[in-house]
Amino acid sequence: QVQLVESGGGLVQAGGSLRLSCTASGLTFSTYLMGWFRQAPGKERAFVAATSGSGIRTTYADSVKGRFTISRDNAKNTLYLQMNSLKPEDTAVYYCAAGLGLLTTMSTLYSYWGQGTQVTVSS
């Protein structure tokens, strides 16, 4: 049974930083593409960042480029999202997701999802 468990969310002031973690179990972590998505109140789930199984290749949404960094530790079955220079518009529930295949921003191509962690950025 595949499980993805996010942690690290919270309340932070604008300009601050947070690091999200996603610990995976029940799958061969290094073979999976991993991604972060977010959903703000009243909005659809949106792509944030993704990384290939090896962690060598990454891609980001334009809105977070230069501020967020996705990384993974395959020895620990853990995915990270370092978020710097946070803005109020980054407020959302953040989800990690796992999929097989090529690096993609499309949520429909991810097979497994975590339960989400709330990030709130105050102005």
TIVO-2410 file (N, C-alpha, C; in nm, 3 decimals):
# residues 123
REC num residu      c1      c2      c3 atome chaine
REC   1      Q   0.085  -0.119   0.000     N      A
REC   1      Q   0.000   0.000   0.000    CA      A
REC   1      Q   0.089   0.124   0.000     C      A
REC   2      V   0.068   0.207  -0.100     N      A
REC   2      V   0.149   0.328  -0.112    CA      A
REC   2      V   0.096   0.436  -0.020     C      A
REC   3      Q   0.189   0.500   0.053     N      A
REC   3      Q   0.152   0.613   0.137    CA      A
REC   3      Q   0.249   0.726   0.114     C      A
REC   4      L   0.196   0.846   0.103     N      A
REC   4      L   0.275   0.968   0.095    CA      A
REC   4      L   0.228   1.058   0.209     C      A
REC   5      V   0.321   1.100   0.293     N      A
REC   5      V   0.284   1.180   0.410    CA      A
REC   5      V   0.365   1.309   0.409     C      A
REC   6      E   0.292   1.421   0.395     N      A
REC   6      E   0.356   1.552   0.394    CA      A
REC   6      E   0.369   1.607   0.536     C      A
REC   7      S   0.467   1.691   0.555     N      A
REC   7      S   0.486   1.762   0.682    CA      A
REC   7      S   0.561   1.891   0.656     C      A
REC   8      G   0.563   1.978   0.756     N      A
REC   8      G   0.641   2.100   0.747    CA      A
REC   8      G   0.563   2.225   0.717     C      A
REC   9      G   0.433   2.212   0.694     N      A
REC   9      G   0.354   2.331   0.670    CA      A
REC   9      G   0.336   2.413   0.796     C      A
REC  10      G   0.278   2.531   0.779     N      A
REC  10      G   0.255   2.617   0.894    CA      A
REC  10      G   0.225   2.759   0.854     C      A
REC  11      L   0.232   2.848   0.952     N      A
REC  11      L   0.207   2.990   0.932    CA      A
REC  11      L   0.340   3.064   0.930     C      A
REC  12      V   0.360   3.147   0.830     N      A
REC  12      V   0.484   3.222   0.818    CA      A
REC  12      V   0.453   3.361   0.763     C      A
REC  13      Q   0.536   3.457   0.798     N      A
REC  13      Q   0.517   3.593   0.745    CA      A
REC  13      Q   0.572   3.602   0.603     C      A
REC  14      A   0.520   3.694   0.528     N      A
REC  14      A   0.570   3.718   0.393    CA      A
REC  14      A   0.720   3.745   0.398     C      A
REC  15      G   0.791   3.685   0.303     N      A
REC  15      G   0.936   3.696   0.301    CA      A
REC  15      G   1.007   3.584   0.374     C      A
REC  16      G   0.932   3.506   0.448     N      A
REC  16      G   0.991   3.398   0.525    CA      A
REC  16      G   1.009   3.271   0.444     C      A
REC  17      S   1.052   3.167   0.512     N      A
REC  17      S   1.082   3.040   0.447    CA      A
REC  17      S   1.017   2.923   0.521     C      A
REC  18      L   0.990   2.817   0.447     N      A
REC  18      L   0.945   2.690   0.502    CA      A
REC  18      L   1.005   2.578   0.419     C      A
REC  19      R   1.023   2.463   0.482     N      A
REC  19      R   1.062   2.344   0.406    CA      A
REC  19      R   0.959   2.235   0.429     C      A
REC  20      L   0.899   2.192   0.319     N      A
REC  20      L   0.804   2.082   0.325    CA      A
REC  20      L   0.878   1.950   0.300     C      A
REC  21      S   0.828   1.846   0.363     N      A
REC  21      S   0.881   1.711   0.341    CA      A
REC  21      S   0.766   1.618   0.304     C      A
REC  22      C   0.799   1.517   0.230     N      A
REC  22      C   0.701   1.414   0.192    CA      A
REC  22      C   0.773   1.279   0.202     C      A
REC  23      T   0.730   1.198   0.295     N      A
REC  23      T   0.791   1.067   0.313    CA      A
REC  23      T   0.704   0.961   0.248     C      A
REC  24      A   0.765   0.879   0.167     N      A
REC  24      A   0.692   0.778   0.090    CA      A
REC  24      A   0.719   0.638   0.143     C      A
REC  25      S   0.619   0.553   0.131     N      A
REC  25      S   0.635   0.412   0.164    CA      A
REC  25      S   0.549   0.329   0.071     C      A
REC  26      G   0.585   0.201   0.056     N      A
REC  26      G   0.507   0.111  -0.027    CA      A
REC  26      G   0.536   0.118  -0.175     C      A
REC  27      L   0.641   0.189  -0.211     N      A
REC  27      L   0.682   0.196  -0.351    CA      A
REC  27      L   0.834   0.204  -0.360     C      A
REC  28      T   0.886   0.175  -0.478     N      A
REC  28      T   1.029   0.188  -0.502    CA      A
REC  28      T   1.055   0.334  -0.536     C      A
REC  29      F   1.086   0.411  -0.435     N      A
REC  29      F   1.083   0.557  -0.444    CA      A
REC  29      F   1.168   0.610  -0.560     C      A
REC  30      S   1.286   0.555  -0.578     N      A
REC  30      S   1.378   0.611  -0.676    CA      A
REC  30      S   1.331   0.593  -0.820     C      A
REC  31      T   1.231   0.509  -0.842     N      A
REC  31      T   1.180   0.488  -0.977    CA      A
REC  31      T   1.065   0.582  -1.010     C      A
REC  32      Y   1.020   0.659  -0.913     N      A
REC  32      Y   0.904   0.745  -0.932    CA      A
REC  32      Y   0.941   0.891  -0.951     C      A
REC  33      L   0.879   0.949  -1.050     N      A
REC  33      L   0.872   1.093  -1.064    CA      A
REC  33      L   0.795   1.147  -0.944     C      A
REC  34      M   0.842   1.256  -0.883     N      A
REC  34      M   0.773   1.314  -0.769    CA      A
REC  34      M   0.742   1.461  -0.795     C      A
REC  35      G   0.626   1.502  -0.749     N      A
REC  35      G   0.587   1.640  -0.772    CA      A
REC  35      G   0.520   1.703  -0.651     C      A
REC  36      W   0.518   1.833  -0.652     N      A
REC  36      W   0.443   1.912  -0.554    CA      A
REC  36      W   0.335   1.991  -0.630     C      A
REC  37      F   0.216   1.990  -0.573     N      A
REC  37      F   0.105   2.067  -0.624    CA      A
REC  37      F   0.047   2.146  -0.507     C      A
REC  38      R  -0.034   2.245  -0.538     N      A
REC  38      R  -0.099   2.321  -0.432    CA      A
REC  38      R  -0.239   2.361  -0.474     C      A
REC  39      Q  -0.323   2.378  -0.373     N      A
REC  39      Q  -0.461   2.419  -0.399    CA      A
REC  39      Q  -0.500   2.527  -0.299     C      A
REC  40      A  -0.527   2.644  -0.353     N      A
REC  40      A  -0.572   2.757  -0.272    CA      A
REC  40      A  -0.725   2.753  -0.262     C      A
REC  41      P  -0.781   2.816  -0.160     N      A
REC  41      P  -0.927   2.815  -0.144    CA      A
REC  41      P  -0.998   2.868  -0.268     C      A
REC  42      G  -1.094   2.793  -0.317     N      A
REC  42      G  -1.172   2.836  -0.431    CA      A
REC  42      G  -1.101   2.820  -0.565     C      A
REC  43      K  -0.983   2.761  -0.565     N      A
REC  43      K  -0.909   2.745  -0.690    CA      A
REC  43      K  -0.880   2.597  -0.717     C      A
REC  44      E  -0.847   2.568  -0.840     N      A
REC  44      E  -0.812   2.431  -0.876    CA      A
REC  44      E  -0.669   2.400  -0.831     C      A
REC  45      R  -0.643   2.269  -0.819     N      A
REC  45      R  -0.509   2.226  -0.783    CA      A
REC  45      R  -0.412   2.267  -0.894     C      A
REC  46      A  -0.296   2.320  -0.855     N      A
REC  46      A  -0.200   2.372  -0.952    CA      A
REC  46      A  -0.062   2.311  -0.931     C      A
REC  47      F   0.008   2.292  -1.039     N      A
REC  47      F   0.144   2.238  -1.036    CA      A
REC  47      F   0.239   2.339  -0.972     C      A
REC  48      V   0.333   2.287  -0.892     N      A
REC  48      V   0.435   2.372  -0.832    CA      A
REC  48      V   0.575   2.333  -0.882     C      A
REC  49      A   0.611   2.205  -0.865     N      A
REC  49      A   0.745   2.161  -0.903    CA      A
REC  49      A   0.744   2.009  -0.916     C      A
REC  50      A   0.842   1.958  -0.991     N      A
REC  50      A   0.855   1.813  -1.006    CA      A
REC  50      A   1.001   1.778  -1.026     C      A
REC  51      T   1.033   1.654  -0.991     N      A
REC  51      T   1.170   1.605  -1.008    CA      A
REC  51      T   1.168   1.461  -1.057     C      A
REC  52      S   1.265   1.428  -1.138     N      A
REC  52      S   1.276   1.292  -1.189    CA      A
REC  52      S   1.320   1.196  -1.078     C      A
REC  53      G   1.315   1.067  -1.109     N      A
REC  53      G   1.348   0.966  -1.009    CA      A
REC  53      G   1.488   0.982  -0.950     C      A
REC  54      S   1.581   1.022  -1.033     N      A
REC  54      S   1.718   1.042  -0.987    CA      A
REC  54      S   1.737   1.175  -0.916     C      A
REC  55      G   1.645   1.267  -0.941     N      A
REC  55      G   1.659   1.402  -0.887    CA      A
REC  55      G   1.739   1.496  -0.973     C      A
REC  56      I   1.790   1.445  -1.084     N      A
REC  56      I   1.876   1.528  -1.170    CA      A
REC  56      I   1.794   1.632  -1.245     C      A
REC  57      R   1.678   1.590  -1.293     N      A
REC  57      R   1.594   1.682  -1.370    CA      A
REC  57      R   1.482   1.739  -1.283     C      A
REC  58      T   1.459   1.868  -1.299     N      A
REC  58      T   1.351   1.934  -1.224    CA      A
REC  58      T   1.278   2.031  -1.316     C      A
REC  59      T   1.157   2.065  -1.278     N      A
REC  59      T   1.081   2.167  -1.349    CA      A
REC  59      T   0.994   2.240  -1.248     C      A
REC  60      Y   0.967   2.369  -1.276     N      A
REC  60      Y   0.895   2.453  -1.181    CA      A
REC  60      Y   0.787   2.533  -1.252     C      A
REC  61      A   0.684   2.566  -1.178     N      A
REC  61      A   0.587   2.663  -1.226    CA      A
REC  61      A   0.655   2.800  -1.229     C      A
REC  62      D   0.616   2.882  -1.325     N      A
REC  62      D   0.678   3.015  -1.337    CA      A
REC  62      D   0.663   3.097  -1.209     C      A
REC  63      S   0.552   3.077  -1.141     N      A
REC  63      S   0.523   3.158  -1.023    CA      A
REC  63      S   0.618   3.130  -0.906     C      A
REC  64      V   0.689   3.018  -0.909     N      A
REC  64      V   0.778   2.985  -0.796    CA      A
REC  64      V   0.925   2.976  -0.837     C      A
REC  65      K   0.954   2.991  -0.965     N      A
REC  65      K   1.094   2.982  -1.010    CA      A
REC  65      K   1.180   3.084  -0.938     C      A
REC  66      G   1.296   3.038  -0.892     N      A
REC  66      G   1.388   3.126  -0.823    CA      A
REC  66      G   1.359   3.140  -0.675     C      A
REC  67      R   1.244   3.092  -0.630     N      A
REC  67      R   1.208   3.101  -0.487    CA      A
REC  67      R   1.197   2.963  -0.424     C      A
REC  68      F   1.148   2.865  -0.497     N      A
REC  68      F   1.127   2.730  -0.445    CA      A
REC  68      F   1.230   2.636  -0.506     C      A
REC  69      T   1.271   2.536  -0.427     N      A
REC  69      T   1.362   2.433  -0.475    CA      A
REC  69      T   1.311   2.296  -0.435     C      A
REC  70      I   1.293   2.211  -0.535     N      A
REC  70      I   1.252   2.073  -0.509    CA      A
REC  70      I   1.376   1.984  -0.505     C      A
REC  71      S   1.376   1.889  -0.413     N      A
REC  71      S   1.488   1.795  -0.404    CA      A
REC  71      S   1.436   1.665  -0.343     C      A
REC  72      R   1.519   1.563  -0.350     N      A
REC  72      R   1.479   1.434  -0.295    CA      A
REC  72      R   1.600   1.362  -0.240     C      A
REC  73      D   1.574   1.278  -0.141     N      A
REC  73      D   1.676   1.191  -0.084    CA      A
REC  73      D   1.625   1.048  -0.100     C      A
REC  74      N   1.672   0.980  -0.202     N      A
REC  74      N   1.621   0.847  -0.230    CA      A
REC  74      N   1.657   0.746  -0.122     C      A
REC  75      A   1.763   0.770  -0.050     N      A
REC  75      A   1.800   0.679   0.059    CA      A
REC  75      A   1.700   0.688   0.175     C      A
REC  76      K   1.634   0.803   0.185     N      A
REC  76      K   1.537   0.824   0.293    CA      A
REC  76      K   1.393   0.820   0.244     C      A
REC  77      N   1.374   0.793   0.114     N      A
REC  77      N   1.239   0.791   0.056    CA      A
REC  77      N   1.164   0.922   0.084     C      A
REC  78      T   1.234   1.032   0.072     N      A
REC  78      T   1.177   1.161   0.111    CA      A
REC  78      T   1.196   1.265   0.002     C      A
REC  79      L   1.091   1.339  -0.021     N      A
REC  79      L   1.088   1.451  -0.114    CA      A
REC  79      L   1.080   1.581  -0.033     C      A
REC  80      Y   1.145   1.684  -0.083     N      A
REC  80      Y   1.145   1.813  -0.013    CA      A
REC  80      Y   1.100   1.925  -0.105     C      A
REC  81      L   1.052   2.032  -0.044     N      A
REC  81      L   1.026   2.156  -0.115    CA      A
REC  81      L   1.072   2.269  -0.025     C      A
REC  82      Q   1.184   2.330  -0.061     N      A
REC  82      Q   1.233   2.447   0.012    CA      A
REC  82      Q   1.168   2.570  -0.048     C      A
REC  83      M   1.097   2.644   0.035     N      A
REC  83      M   1.022   2.760  -0.011    CA      A
REC  83      M   1.079   2.885   0.056     C      A
REC  84      N   1.134   2.973  -0.024     N      A
REC  84      N   1.191   3.099   0.025    CA      A
REC  84      N   1.114   3.217  -0.031     C      A
REC  85      S   1.133   3.332   0.030     N      A
REC  85      S   1.068   3.456  -0.015    CA      A
REC  85      S   0.918   3.433  -0.035     C      A
REC  86      L   0.857   3.374   0.064     N      A
REC  86      L   0.715   3.340   0.052    CA      A
REC  86      L   0.628   3.464   0.042     C      A
REC  87      K   0.521   3.449  -0.035     N      A
REC  87      K   0.425   3.557  -0.059    CA      A
REC  87      K   0.287   3.512  -0.012     C      A
REC  88      P   0.199   3.606   0.020     N      A
REC  88      P   0.063   3.567   0.059    CA      A
REC  88      P  -0.006   3.480  -0.046     C      A
REC  89      E   0.024   3.501  -0.172     N      A
REC  89      E  -0.039   3.421  -0.278    CA      A
REC  89      E   0.013   3.278  -0.282     C      A
REC  90      D   0.114   3.246  -0.202     N      A
REC  90      D   0.159   3.107  -0.190    CA      A
REC  90      D   0.074   3.028  -0.090     C      A
REC  91      T  -0.017   3.094  -0.022     N      A
REC  91      T  -0.105   3.027   0.074    CA      A
REC  91      T  -0.190   2.922   0.003     C      A
REC  92      A  -0.181   2.799   0.052     N      A
REC  92      A  -0.253   2.688  -0.011    CA      A
REC  92      A  -0.228   2.561   0.071     C      A
REC  93      V  -0.302   2.459   0.036     N      A
REC  93      V  -0.269   2.324   0.082    CA      A
REC  93      V  -0.172   2.265  -0.020     C      A
REC  94      Y  -0.061   2.216   0.028     N      A
REC  94      Y   0.043   2.161  -0.060    CA      A
REC  94      Y   0.039   2.009  -0.055     C      A
REC  95      Y   0.040   1.949  -0.173     N      A
REC  95      Y   0.032   1.804  -0.186    CA      A
REC  95      Y   0.156   1.751  -0.257     C      A
REC  96      C   0.206   1.638  -0.213     N      A
REC  96      C   0.307   1.569  -0.291    CA      A
REC  96      C   0.239   1.456  -0.367     C      A
REC  97      A   0.300   1.419  -0.479     N      A
REC  97      A   0.242   1.318  -0.565    CA      A
REC  97      A   0.352   1.236  -0.630     C      A
REC  98      A   0.320   1.111  -0.662     N      A
REC  98      A   0.416   1.020  -0.724    CA      A
REC  98      A   0.357   0.964  -0.852     C      A
REC  99      G   0.443   0.952  -0.952     N      A
REC  99      G   0.398   0.896  -1.079    CA      A
REC  99      G   0.512   0.827  -1.151     C      A
REC 100      L   0.477   0.756  -1.256     N      A
REC 100      L   0.577   0.688  -1.339    CA      A
REC 100      L   0.580   0.755  -1.475     C      A
REC 101      G   0.696   0.758  -1.534     N      A
REC 101      G   0.707   0.814  -1.668    CA      A
REC 101      G   0.794   0.938  -1.672     C      A
REC 102      L   0.776   1.015  -1.776     N      A
REC 102      L   0.857   1.133  -1.798    CA      A
REC 102      L   0.814   1.247  -1.706     C      A
REC 103      L   0.905   1.339  -1.683     N      A
REC 103      L   0.877   1.456  -1.601    CA      A
REC 103      L   0.754   1.528  -1.659     C      A
REC 104      T   0.657   1.557  -1.573     N      A
REC 104      T   0.535   1.618  -1.621    CA      A
REC 104      T   0.477   1.712  -1.517     C      A
REC 105      T   0.404   1.813  -1.567     N      A
REC 105      T   0.333   1.905  -1.479    CA      A
REC 105      T   0.185   1.868  -1.465     C      A
REC 106      M   0.144   1.765  -1.535     N      A
REC 106      M   0.001   1.729  -1.541    CA      A
REC 106      M  -0.038   1.642  -1.423     C      A
REC 107      S  -0.130   1.689  -1.342     N      A
REC 107      S  -0.169   1.616  -1.221    CA      A
REC 107      S  -0.232   1.481  -1.253     C      A
REC 108      T  -0.296   1.470  -1.368     N      A
REC 108      T  -0.363   1.345  -1.404    CA      A
REC 108      T  -0.265   1.231  -1.429     C      A
REC 109      L  -0.138   1.264  -1.447     N      A
REC 109      L  -0.038   1.160  -1.474    CA      A
REC 109      L   0.033   1.114  -1.347     C      A
REC 110      Y  -0.010   1.162  -1.234     N      A
REC 110      Y   0.044   1.117  -1.106    CA      A
REC 110      Y  -0.055   1.019  -1.044     C      A
REC 111      S  -0.002   0.906  -0.996     N      A
REC 111      S  -0.089   0.798  -0.949    CA      A
REC 111      S  -0.122   0.806  -0.800     C      A
REC 112      Y  -0.030   0.857  -0.723     N      A
REC 112      Y  -0.047   0.856  -0.577    CA      A
REC 112      Y  -0.032   0.996  -0.521     C      A
REC 113      W  -0.113   1.023  -0.417     N      A
REC 113      W  -0.117   1.157  -0.359    CA      A
REC 113      W  -0.114   1.149  -0.207     C      A
REC 114      G  -0.051   1.250  -0.146     N      A
REC 114      G  -0.057   1.264  -0.002    CA      A
REC 114      G  -0.184   1.336   0.041     C      A
REC 115      Q  -0.197   1.355   0.170     N      A
REC 115      Q  -0.318   1.417   0.224    CA      A
REC 115      Q  -0.309   1.569   0.228     C      A
REC 116      G  -0.190   1.622   0.209     N      A
REC 116      G  -0.172   1.766   0.204    CA      A
REC 116      G  -0.127   1.827   0.335     C      A
REC 117      T  -0.059   1.941   0.324     N      A
REC 117      T  -0.018   2.016   0.441    CA      A
REC 117      T  -0.044   2.164   0.414     C      A
REC 118      Q  -0.099   2.234   0.511     N      A
REC 118      Q  -0.140   2.373   0.493    CA      A
REC 118      Q  -0.021   2.466   0.509     C      A
REC 119      V  -0.008   2.556   0.414     N      A
REC 119      V   0.089   2.664   0.422    CA      A
REC 119      V   0.012   2.795   0.418     C      A
REC 120      T   0.033   2.879   0.517     N      A
REC 120      T  -0.033   3.008   0.524    CA      A
REC 120      T   0.072   3.117   0.537     C      A
REC 121      V   0.068   3.212   0.445     N      A
REC 121      V   0.164   3.322   0.444    CA      A
REC 121      V   0.089   3.451   0.476     C      A
REC 122      S   0.125   3.514   0.584     N      A
REC 122      S   0.058   3.638   0.624    CA      A
REC 122      S   0.133   3.758   0.569     C      A
REC 123      S   0.055   3.863   0.539     N      A
REC 123      S   0.115   3.984   0.481    CA      A
REC 123      S   0.159   4.081   0.588     C      A
***
